[in-house]
């Protein structure tokens, strides 16, 4: 870890996880269950949007969230010098 301070890394990691879990909660609970009837007023591909979100849309959001998490964690790892390239470089120096 850069400067030997893992607390900053984990603080940022938990912030990222909190944001993504909040988004996950909104999509899976609120859009797919709580507001599904209200969202069904909108039509998407012949189906109500609430139904579509519960059946298909939430899956798309989850897949996008996985790629967003990967990208954000790669940036965080690089920032704190724990990415693969930095670790490989340190290993070669020793």
Secondary structure, DSSP 8 states (H G I E B T S, - for coil): -GGG-HHHHHHHHHHHHHHHHHHHHIIIIIIIIITHHHHTTSEETTEEHHHHIIIIIHHHHHHHHHHHHHHHHHHHHHHTT-SHHHHHHHHHH-
